[in-house]
Amino acid sequence: MSKTTKNQSILRWLESEKLKDSKEVENVKKKYIQEIKGLKKEEIFKEPKKLTLWQKLKILLLGN
């Protein structure tokens, strides 16, 4: 086997591996997108608790 044919076969193998990797990356991206689309807004962001008037005044006066 000559050196050029060996190099060509290695190059073909490398290109096929790159193609496999890019397909795998695209599949993972699609999977993540589907998982994110399946989430509800409430699961991601917690609804803020309603404060009473006294709690609001305490925050204003004491800063906490």
HTML snippet that shows the backbone in 3Dmol.js (N, CA, C, O; Angstrom):
<script src="https://3Dmol.org/build/3Dmol-min.js"></script>
<div id="view" style="width:600px;height:400px;position:relative"></div>
<script>
const pdb = `
ATOM      1  N   MET A   1       0.853  -1.170   0.000  1.00  0.00           N
ATOM      2  CA  MET A   1       0.000   0.000   0.000  1.00  0.00           C
ATOM      3  C   MET A   1       0.900   1.236   0.000  1.00  0.00           C
ATOM      4  O   MET A   1       1.776   1.398   0.850  1.00  0.00           O
ATOM      5  N   SER A   2       0.653   2.091  -0.976  1.00  0.00           N
ATOM      6  CA  SER A   2       1.505   3.278  -1.048  1.00  0.00           C
ATOM      7  C   SER A   2       1.078   4.305  -0.016  1.00  0.00           C
ATOM      8  O   SER A   2      -0.013   4.235   0.550  1.00  0.00           O
ATOM      9  N   LYS A   3       1.951   5.242   0.207  1.00  0.00           N
ATOM     10  CA  LYS A   3       1.722   6.245   1.237  1.00  0.00           C
ATOM     11  C   LYS A   3       0.520   7.130   0.886  1.00  0.00           C
ATOM     12  O   LYS A   3      -0.238   7.522   1.773  1.00  0.00           O
ATOM     13  N   THR A   4       0.343   7.448  -0.408  1.00  0.00           N
ATOM     14  CA  THR A   4      -0.773   8.321  -0.795  1.00  0.00           C
ATOM     15  C   THR A   4      -2.109   7.618  -0.623  1.00  0.00           C
ATOM     16  O   THR A   4      -3.078   8.251  -0.204  1.00  0.00           O
ATOM     17  N   THR A   5      -2.191   6.342  -0.931  1.00  0.00           N
ATOM     18  CA  THR A   5      -3.465   5.634  -0.752  1.00  0.00           C
ATOM     19  C   THR A   5      -3.784   5.472   0.730  1.00  0.00           C
ATOM     20  O   THR A   5      -4.946   5.524   1.131  1.00  0.00           O
ATOM     21  N   LYS A   6      -2.748   5.278   1.539  1.00  0.00           N
ATOM     22  CA  LYS A   6      -2.955   5.180   2.979  1.00  0.00           C
ATOM     23  C   LYS A   6      -3.457   6.512   3.525  1.00  0.00           C
ATOM     24  O   LYS A   6      -4.382   6.549   4.336  1.00  0.00           O
ATOM     25  N   ASN A   7      -2.848   7.594   3.080  1.00  0.00           N
ATOM     26  CA  ASN A   7      -3.281   8.924   3.509  1.00  0.00           C
ATOM     27  C   ASN A   7      -4.706   9.217   3.044  1.00  0.00           C
ATOM     28  O   ASN A   7      -5.491   9.813   3.781  1.00  0.00           O
ATOM     29  N   GLN A   8      -5.033   8.807   1.846  1.00  0.00           N
ATOM     30  CA  GLN A   8      -6.391   9.019   1.321  1.00  0.00           C
ATOM     31  C   GLN A   8      -7.412   8.235   2.141  1.00  0.00           C
ATOM     32  O   GLN A   8      -8.496   8.738   2.438  1.00  0.00           O
ATOM     33  N   SER A   9      -7.064   7.005   2.504  1.00  0.00           N
ATOM     34  CA  SER A   9      -8.010   6.206   3.291  1.00  0.00           C
ATOM     35  C   SER A   9      -8.190   6.807   4.690  1.00  0.00           C
ATOM     36  O   SER A   9      -9.296   6.813   5.232  1.00  0.00           O
ATOM     37  N   ILE A  10      -7.112   7.303   5.257  1.00  0.00           N
ATOM     38  CA  ILE A  10      -7.216   7.966   6.565  1.00  0.00           C
ATOM     39  C   ILE A  10      -8.060   9.221   6.453  1.00  0.00           C
ATOM     40  O   ILE A  10      -8.867   9.510   7.337  1.00  0.00           O
ATOM     41  N   LEU A  11      -7.881   9.963   5.381  1.00  0.00           N
ATOM     42  CA  LEU A  11      -8.655  11.181   5.158  1.00  0.00           C
ATOM     43  C   LEU A  11     -10.143  10.862   4.981  1.00  0.00           C
ATOM     44  O   LEU A  11     -10.994  11.572   5.516  1.00  0.00           O
ATOM     45  N   ARG A  12     -10.459   9.801   4.235  1.00  0.00           N
ATOM     46  CA  ARG A  12     -11.860   9.392   4.070  1.00  0.00           C
ATOM     47  C   ARG A  12     -12.458   8.987   5.412  1.00  0.00           C
ATOM     48  O   ARG A  12     -13.597   9.340   5.719  1.00  0.00           O
ATOM     49  N   TRP A  13     -11.693   8.249   6.213  1.00  0.00           N
ATOM     50  CA  TRP A  13     -12.163   7.850   7.530  1.00  0.00           C
ATOM     51  C   TRP A  13     -12.437   9.076   8.398  1.00  0.00           C
ATOM     52  O   TRP A  13     -13.457   9.140   9.086  1.00  0.00           O
ATOM     53  N   LEU A  14     -11.528  10.046   8.365  1.00  0.00           N
ATOM     54  CA  LEU A  14     -11.692  11.263   9.140  1.00  0.00           C
ATOM     55  C   LEU A  14     -12.952  12.020   8.714  1.00  0.00           C
ATOM     56  O   LEU A  14     -13.702  12.500   9.563  1.00  0.00           O
ATOM     57  N   GLU A  15     -13.180  12.126   7.434  1.00  0.00           N
ATOM     58  CA  GLU A  15     -14.377  12.811   6.935  1.00  0.00           C
ATOM     59  C   GLU A  15     -15.651  12.087   7.370  1.00  0.00           C
ATOM     60  O   GLU A  15     -16.635  12.728   7.738  1.00  0.00           O
ATOM     61  N   SER A  16     -15.635  10.768   7.328  1.00  0.00           N
ATOM     62  CA  SER A  16     -16.828  10.023   7.754  1.00  0.00           C
ATOM     63  C   SER A  16     -17.072  10.203   9.248  1.00  0.00           C
ATOM     64  O   SER A  16     -18.223  10.296   9.673  1.00  0.00           O
ATOM     65  N   GLU A  17     -16.017  10.253  10.050  1.00  0.00           N
ATOM     66  CA  GLU A  17     -16.164  10.481  11.482  1.00  0.00           C
ATOM     67  C   GLU A  17     -16.699  11.877  11.765  1.00  0.00           C
ATOM     68  O   GLU A  17     -17.525  12.059  12.659  1.00  0.00           O
ATOM     69  N   LYS A  18     -16.233  12.857  11.008  1.00  0.00           N
ATOM     70  CA  LYS A  18     -16.742  14.223  11.165  1.00  0.00           C
ATOM     71  C   LYS A  18     -18.234  14.269  10.850  1.00  0.00           C
ATOM     72  O   LYS A  18     -18.995  14.940  11.547  1.00  0.00           O
ATOM     73  N   LEU A  19     -18.649  13.569   9.822  1.00  0.00           N
ATOM     74  CA  LEU A  19     -20.056  13.527   9.438  1.00  0.00           C
ATOM     75  C   LEU A  19     -20.895  12.862  10.528  1.00  0.00           C
ATOM     76  O   LEU A  19     -21.974  13.346  10.871  1.00  0.00           O
ATOM     77  N   LYS A  20     -20.393  11.750  11.071  1.00  0.00           N
ATOM     78  CA  LYS A  20     -21.104  11.074  12.156  1.00  0.00           C
ATOM     79  C   LYS A  20     -21.249  11.994  13.366  1.00  0.00           C
ATOM     80  O   LYS A  20     -22.317  12.074  13.973  1.00  0.00           O
ATOM     81  N   ASP A  21     -20.161  12.688  13.709  1.00  0.00           N
ATOM     82  CA  ASP A  21     -20.184  13.590  14.863  1.00  0.00           C
ATOM     83  C   ASP A  21     -21.166  14.731  14.656  1.00  0.00           C
ATOM     84  O   ASP A  21     -21.904  15.089  15.574  1.00  0.00           O
ATOM     85  N   SER A  22     -21.183  15.303  13.463  1.00  0.00           N
ATOM     86  CA  SER A  22     -22.106  16.424  13.220  1.00  0.00           C
ATOM     87  C   SER A  22     -23.559  15.951  13.281  1.00  0.00           C
ATOM     88  O   SER A  22     -24.422  16.682  13.767  1.00  0.00           O
ATOM     89  N   LYS A  23     -23.838  14.752  12.802  1.00  0.00           N
ATOM     90  CA  LYS A  23     -25.198  14.208  12.887  1.00  0.00           C
ATOM     91  C   LYS A  23     -25.588  13.977  14.345  1.00  0.00           C
ATOM     92  O   LYS A  23     -26.722  14.247  14.742  1.00  0.00           O
ATOM     93  N   GLU A  24     -24.648  13.480  15.133  1.00  0.00           N
ATOM     94  CA  GLU A  24     -24.921  13.236  16.547  1.00  0.00           C
ATOM     95  C   GLU A  24     -25.188  14.551  17.281  1.00  0.00           C
ATOM     96  O   GLU A  24     -26.087  14.630  18.119  1.00  0.00           O
ATOM     97  N   VAL A  25     -24.409  15.571  16.964  1.00  0.00           N
ATOM     98  CA  VAL A  25     -24.606  16.877  17.591  1.00  0.00           C
ATOM     99  C   VAL A  25     -25.982  17.430  17.236  1.00  0.00           C
ATOM    100  O   VAL A  25     -26.667  17.971  18.104  1.00  0.00           O
ATOM    101  N   GLU A  26     -26.393  17.305  15.997  1.00  0.00           N
ATOM    102  CA  GLU A  26     -27.716  17.784  15.583  1.00  0.00           C
ATOM    103  C   GLU A  26     -28.828  17.036  16.307  1.00  0.00           C
ATOM    104  O   GLU A  26     -29.825  17.641  16.701  1.00  0.00           O
ATOM    105  N   ASN A  27     -28.669  15.738  16.483  1.00  0.00           N
ATOM    106  CA  ASN A  27     -29.674  14.955  17.202  1.00  0.00           C
ATOM    107  C   ASN A  27     -29.779  15.387  18.656  1.00  0.00           C
ATOM    108  O   ASN A  27     -30.881  15.478  19.198  1.00  0.00           O
ATOM    109  N   VAL A  28     -28.649  15.653  19.290  1.00  0.00           N
ATOM    110  CA  VAL A  28     -28.653  16.099  20.684  1.00  0.00           C
ATOM    111  C   VAL A  28     -29.316  17.470  20.788  1.00  0.00           C
ATOM    112  O   VAL A  28     -30.089  17.717  21.713  1.00  0.00           O
ATOM    113  N   LYS A  29     -29.018  18.355  19.848  1.00  0.00           N
ATOM    114  CA  LYS A  29     -29.645  19.685  19.835  1.00  0.00           C
ATOM    115  C   LYS A  29     -31.165  19.561  19.729  1.00  0.00           C
ATOM    116  O   LYS A  29     -31.900  20.220  20.464  1.00  0.00           O
ATOM    117  N   LYS A  30     -31.623  18.724  18.823  1.00  0.00           N
ATOM    118  CA  LYS A  30     -33.066  18.538  18.640  1.00  0.00           C
ATOM    119  C   LYS A  30     -33.713  17.977  19.910  1.00  0.00           C
ATOM    120  O   LYS A  30     -34.819  18.368  20.282  1.00  0.00           O
ATOM    121  N   LYS A  31     -33.007  17.058  20.565  1.00  0.00           N
ATOM    122  CA  LYS A  31     -33.532  16.468  21.804  1.00  0.00           C
ATOM    123  C   LYS A  31     -33.665  17.531  22.887  1.00  0.00           C
ATOM    124  O   LYS A  31     -34.681  17.590  23.579  1.00  0.00           O
ATOM    125  N   TYR A  32     -32.646  18.370  23.037  1.00  0.00           N
ATOM    126  CA  TYR A  32     -32.696  19.440  24.030  1.00  0.00           C
ATOM    127  C   TYR A  32     -33.813  20.434  23.720  1.00  0.00           C
ATOM    128  O   TYR A  32     -34.508  20.892  24.627  1.00  0.00           O
ATOM    129  N   ILE A  33     -33.984  20.762  22.462  1.00  0.00           N
ATOM    130  CA  ILE A  33     -35.043  21.695  22.067  1.00  0.00           C
ATOM    131  C   ILE A  33     -36.403  21.125  22.438  1.00  0.00           C
ATOM    132  O   ILE A  33     -37.256  21.845  22.957  1.00  0.00           O
ATOM    133  N   GLN A  34     -36.615  19.847  22.178  1.00  0.00           N
ATOM    134  CA  GLN A  34     -37.889  19.223  22.519  1.00  0.00           C
ATOM    135  C   GLN A  34     -38.111  19.205  24.032  1.00  0.00           C
ATOM    136  O   GLN A  34     -39.232  19.418  24.495  1.00  0.00           O
ATOM    137  N   GLU A  35     -37.056  18.953  24.799  1.00  0.00           N
ATOM    138  CA  GLU A  35     -37.192  18.951  26.258  1.00  0.00           C
ATOM    139  C   GLU A  35     -37.543  20.345  26.763  1.00  0.00           C
ATOM    140  O   GLU A  35     -38.390  20.494  27.644  1.00  0.00           O
ATOM    141  N   ILE A  36     -36.900  21.357  26.215  1.00  0.00           N
ATOM    142  CA  ILE A  36     -37.171  22.728  26.642  1.00  0.00           C
ATOM    143  C   ILE A  36     -38.586  23.148  26.263  1.00  0.00           C
ATOM    144  O   ILE A  36     -39.267  23.815  27.042  1.00  0.00           O
ATOM    145  N   LYS A  37     -39.024  22.766  25.084  1.00  0.00           N
ATOM    146  CA  LYS A  37     -40.389  23.100  24.661  1.00  0.00           C
ATOM    147  C   LYS A  37     -41.425  22.424  25.547  1.00  0.00           C
ATOM    148  O   LYS A  37     -42.531  22.939  25.713  1.00  0.00           O
ATOM    149  N   GLY A  38     -41.076  21.282  26.113  1.00  0.00           N
ATOM    150  CA  GLY A  38     -42.004  20.552  26.959  1.00  0.00           C
ATOM    151  C   GLY A  38     -42.152  21.136  28.361  1.00  0.00           C
ATOM    152  O   GLY A  38     -43.094  20.802  29.079  1.00  0.00           O
ATOM    153  N   LEU A  39     -41.223  22.006  28.747  1.00  0.00           N
ATOM    154  CA  LEU A  39     -41.298  22.590  30.082  1.00  0.00           C
ATOM    155  C   LEU A  39     -42.370  23.669  30.145  1.00  0.00           C
ATOM    156  O   LEU A  39     -42.643  24.358  29.163  1.00  0.00           O
ATOM    157  N   LYS A  40     -42.960  23.796  31.306  1.00  0.00           N
ATOM    158  CA  LYS A  40     -43.942  24.851  31.526  1.00  0.00           C
ATOM    159  C   LYS A  40     -43.250  26.042  32.155  1.00  0.00           C
ATOM    160  O   LYS A  40     -42.229  25.905  32.829  1.00  0.00           O
ATOM    161  N   LYS A  41     -43.818  27.206  31.925  1.00  0.00           N
ATOM    162  CA  LYS A  41     -43.252  28.435  32.467  1.00  0.00           C
ATOM    163  C   LYS A  41     -43.150  28.368  33.984  1.00  0.00           C
ATOM    164  O   LYS A  41     -42.180  28.851  34.569  1.00  0.00           O
ATOM    165  N   GLU A  42     -44.143  27.775  34.614  1.00  0.00           N
ATOM    166  CA  GLU A  42     -44.174  27.692  36.066  1.00  0.00           C
ATOM    167  C   GLU A  42     -43.055  26.797  36.602  1.00  0.00           C
ATOM    168  O   GLU A  42     -42.596  26.993  37.727  1.00  0.00           O
ATOM    169  N   GLU A  43     -42.613  25.819  35.809  1.00  0.00           N
ATOM    170  CA  GLU A  43     -41.535  24.944  36.244  1.00  0.00           C
ATOM    171  C   GLU A  43     -40.190  25.665  36.233  1.00  0.00           C
ATOM    172  O   GLU A  43     -39.289  25.327  37.000  1.00  0.00           O
ATOM    173  N   ILE A  44     -40.065  26.646  35.369  1.00  0.00           N
ATOM    174  CA  ILE A  44     -38.799  27.359  35.237  1.00  0.00           C
ATOM    175  C   ILE A  44     -38.738  28.540  36.196  1.00  0.00           C
ATOM    176  O   ILE A  44     -37.758  28.720  36.920  1.00  0.00           O
ATOM    177  N   PHE A  45     -39.804  29.345  36.190  1.00  0.00           N
ATOM    178  CA  PHE A  45     -39.840  30.551  37.023  1.00  0.00           C
ATOM    179  C   PHE A  45     -40.869  30.368  38.122  1.00  0.00           C
ATOM    180  O   PHE A  45     -42.033  30.061  37.863  1.00  0.00           O
ATOM    181  N   LYS A  46     -40.429  30.560  39.331  1.00  0.00           N
ATOM    182  CA  LYS A  46     -41.357  30.458  40.454  1.00  0.00           C
ATOM    183  C   LYS A  46     -42.127  31.768  40.565  1.00  0.00           C
ATOM    184  O   LYS A  46     -41.557  32.851  40.435  1.00  0.00           O
ATOM    185  N   GLU A  47     -43.414  31.654  40.806  1.00  0.00           N
ATOM    186  CA  GLU A  47     -44.258  32.834  40.929  1.00  0.00           C
ATOM    187  C   GLU A  47     -43.928  33.544  42.244  1.00  0.00           C
ATOM    188  O   GLU A  47     -43.854  32.911  43.297  1.00  0.00           O
ATOM    189  N   PRO A  48     -43.733  34.850  42.174  1.00  0.00           N
ATOM    190  CA  PRO A  48     -43.387  35.559  43.419  1.00  0.00           C
ATOM    191  C   PRO A  48     -44.537  35.519  44.412  1.00  0.00           C
ATOM    192  O   PRO A  48     -45.711  35.574  44.046  1.00  0.00           O
ATOM    193  N   LYS A  49     -44.160  35.421  45.682  1.00  0.00           N
ATOM    194  CA  LYS A  49     -45.146  35.348  46.747  1.00  0.00           C
ATOM    195  C   LYS A  49     -45.746  36.735  46.954  1.00  0.00           C
ATOM    196  O   LYS A  49     -45.022  37.731  46.955  1.00  0.00           O
ATOM    197  N   LYS A  50     -47.056  36.805  47.127  1.00  0.00           N
ATOM    198  CA  LYS A  50     -47.736  38.082  47.380  1.00  0.00           C
ATOM    199  C   LYS A  50     -47.409  38.542  48.796  1.00  0.00           C
ATOM    200  O   LYS A  50     -47.527  37.775  49.752  1.00  0.00           O
ATOM    201  N   LEU A  51     -46.998  39.801  48.919  1.00  0.00           N
ATOM    202  CA  LEU A  51     -46.662  40.353  50.222  1.00  0.00           C
ATOM    203  C   LEU A  51     -47.844  41.149  50.775  1.00  0.00           C
ATOM    204  O   LEU A  51     -48.602  41.778  50.037  1.00  0.00           O
ATOM    205  N   THR A  52     -47.968  41.098  52.077  1.00  0.00           N
ATOM    206  CA  THR A  52     -49.006  41.895  52.732  1.00  0.00           C
ATOM    207  C   THR A  52     -48.514  43.331  52.832  1.00  0.00           C
ATOM    208  O   THR A  52     -47.339  43.610  52.594  1.00  0.00           O
ATOM    209  N   LEU A  53     -49.410  44.235  53.182  1.00  0.00           N
ATOM    210  CA  LEU A  53     -49.055  45.635  53.332  1.00  0.00           C
ATOM    211  C   LEU A  53     -47.967  45.809  54.386  1.00  0.00           C
ATOM    212  O   LEU A  53     -47.040  46.599  54.203  1.00  0.00           O
ATOM    213  N   TRP A  54     -48.080  45.069  55.490  1.00  0.00           N
ATOM    214  CA  TRP A  54     -47.101  45.189  56.566  1.00  0.00           C
ATOM    215  C   TRP A  54     -45.729  44.673  56.126  1.00  0.00           C
ATOM    216  O   TRP A  54     -44.701  45.237  56.502  1.00  0.00           O
ATOM    217  N   GLN A  55     -45.715  43.624  55.345  1.00  0.00           N
ATOM    218  CA  GLN A  55     -44.445  43.100  54.848  1.00  0.00           C
ATOM    219  C   GLN A  55     -43.784  44.099  53.902  1.00  0.00           C
ATOM    220  O   GLN A  55     -42.566  44.272  53.929  1.00  0.00           O
ATOM    221  N   LYS A  56     -44.591  44.758  53.065  1.00  0.00           N
ATOM    222  CA  LYS A  56     -44.053  45.767  52.155  1.00  0.00           C
ATOM    223  C   LYS A  56     -43.487  46.945  52.926  1.00  0.00           C
ATOM    224  O   LYS A  56     -42.423  47.464  52.588  1.00  0.00           O
ATOM    225  N   LEU A  57     -44.205  47.369  53.970  1.00  0.00           N
ATOM    226  CA  LEU A  57     -43.722  48.476  54.797  1.00  0.00           C
ATOM    227  C   LEU A  57     -42.413  48.109  55.495  1.00  0.00           C
ATOM    228  O   LEU A  57     -41.491  48.922  55.571  1.00  0.00           O
ATOM    229  N   LYS A  58     -42.342  46.898  55.995  1.00  0.00           N
ATOM    230  CA  LYS A  58     -41.120  46.445  56.654  1.00  0.00           C
ATOM    231  C   LYS A  58     -39.938  46.481  55.682  1.00  0.00           C
ATOM    232  O   LYS A  58     -38.841  46.905  56.047  1.00  0.00           O
ATOM    233  N   ILE A  59     -40.164  46.039  54.462  1.00  0.00           N
ATOM    234  CA  ILE A  59     -39.094  46.058  53.449  1.00  0.00           C
ATOM    235  C   ILE A  59     -38.687  47.487  53.161  1.00  0.00           C
ATOM    236  O   ILE A  59     -37.494  47.771  53.049  1.00  0.00           O
ATOM    237  N   LEU A  60     -39.649  48.400  53.038  1.00  0.00           N
ATOM    238  CA  LEU A  60     -39.332  49.794  52.781  1.00  0.00           C
ATOM    239  C   LEU A  60     -38.544  50.427  53.924  1.00  0.00           C
ATOM    240  O   LEU A  60     -37.576  51.151  53.694  1.00  0.00           O
ATOM    241  N   LEU A  61     -38.960  50.152  55.141  1.00  0.00           N
ATOM    242  CA  LEU A  61     -38.331  50.794  56.300  1.00  0.00           C
ATOM    243  C   LEU A  61     -36.989  50.172  56.678  1.00  0.00           C
ATOM    244  O   LEU A  61     -36.021  50.878  56.960  1.00  0.00           O
ATOM    245  N   LEU A  62     -36.948  48.853  56.679  1.00  0.00           N
ATOM    246  CA  LEU A  62     -35.755  48.168  57.151  1.00  0.00           C
ATOM    247  C   LEU A  62     -34.842  47.719  55.999  1.00  0.00           C
ATOM    248  O   LEU A  62     -33.687  47.356  56.221  1.00  0.00           O
ATOM    249  N   GLY A  63     -35.357  47.748  54.803  1.00  0.00           N
ATOM    250  CA  GLY A  63     -34.541  47.314  53.659  1.00  0.00           C
ATOM    251  C   GLY A  63     -34.355  45.815  53.586  1.00  0.00           C
ATOM    252  O   GLY A  63     -33.445  45.328  52.916  1.00  0.00           O
ATOM    253  N   ASN A  64     -35.221  45.078  54.277  1.00  0.00           N
ATOM    254  CA  ASN A  64     -35.051  43.625  54.236  1.00  0.00           C
ATOM    255  C   ASN A  64     -36.405  42.947  54.264  1.00  0.00           C
ATOM    256  O   ASN A  64     -36.482  41.719  54.236  1.00  0.00           O
TER     257      ASN A  64
END
`;
const viewer = $3Dmol.createViewer("view");
viewer.addModel(pdb, "pdb");
viewer.setStyle({}, {cartoon: {color: "spectrum"}});
viewer.zoomTo();
viewer.render();
</script>
